[in-house]
Amino acid sequence: MPEQKEREKFNYETFEEVLEEVREKDYNRIGLQGPDGIKPQIIEYADRLRKHDIEPVIVGASTFGACGIADEKAKRMDADALIHIGHTRFLHPEGADMMDADVYYLPYREDRDIMSVLEEHYDEIEGDKLGLVGVTQYMDRAEPAREFLEDKGYDVVEGKTGLRTSEPGQVLGCDAGAAHNIAEKVDAFVFLGSGHFHPSQVSETGKKVYVVDPYEKHIWVEPPNSLDDEMKAEIARVMKYKDKQKWGIITSSKKGQNYMRAVEIAKEKLEKHGKDVYLFVEDRIFESDYRGYGIDIYVNCACPRMTKDFQDLALVSPRALDTLDEVE
Ligand code: SF4
């Protein structure tokens, strides 16, 4: 596993830091890429680059994560480097090289006042030993949150990174490794962020997750193992289509969502059960693209979030294929 410093390489905290570097390097053209919510900011950065005689090229499609760095697209436009806004550096879970030496990662930090929520409601947190995790947007407040909790008498276990993440304690929709890596040492987790998606990944550790939510302005609890129902739904999908001959496996051509080892494992499992397996690849994956092939069920070897989000397509994770062994 790469050292912490190696993981954080290419992460920056401010646009000024990035600007200083790209000016020093005398770059002429720079790519800009980011998620939907910060498009106006991308235009602002483009204007600032232009003021320094650097031509910006904007990657039109928004991105959900740094798994989809578009440095190759930027290069095709003759850009010297890419500034990826919104996310920290993403490491490939199967160890593949992300080849991101010319990418500047500028994570988006949400300025909502999460500390006052923690300060007002911390006494609702039960347990002595805590794990502190959260999403990128609030990880710049991990240190003050840790200090505050320790001050109040809690023992906060030192944070670790996950397989894909570059900040200790940081959780992605596809990686709650930061929590799993310390789960045995803690009574509960404190999560900096909002929504159920990320806390539910942390709850898979079997521990309670206290969500310090700056939108709801209070601390609420995600119960242990709250993802069990989703796994049951996947198993039900496998059971429904278990006798179908044709199965699809989907992966993405995005660098960080191209899980070839998972594809091979899933293919092997399906072929062992006598299935005809068809491999599919696409950059951004839309459900509608998978209608018309005469295939009823697909294995998701791209962004794991799709398995939950897709409503019409029967999509399952590679893990759910174990059900096939059990029903024989
Ligand atoms: S959850 Fe999906 S979109 Fe988000 S970082 Fe992971 S692979 Fe990328």
Boltz pocket constraint, residues with backbone or C-beta under 6 A from the ligand:
constraints:
  - pocket:
      binder: B
      contacts: [[A, 64], [A, 65], [A, 66], [A, 67], [A, 68], [A, 172], [A, 173], [A, 174], [A, 175], [A, 256], [A, 257], [A, 302], [A, 303], [A, 304], [A, 305]]
      max_distance: 6.0
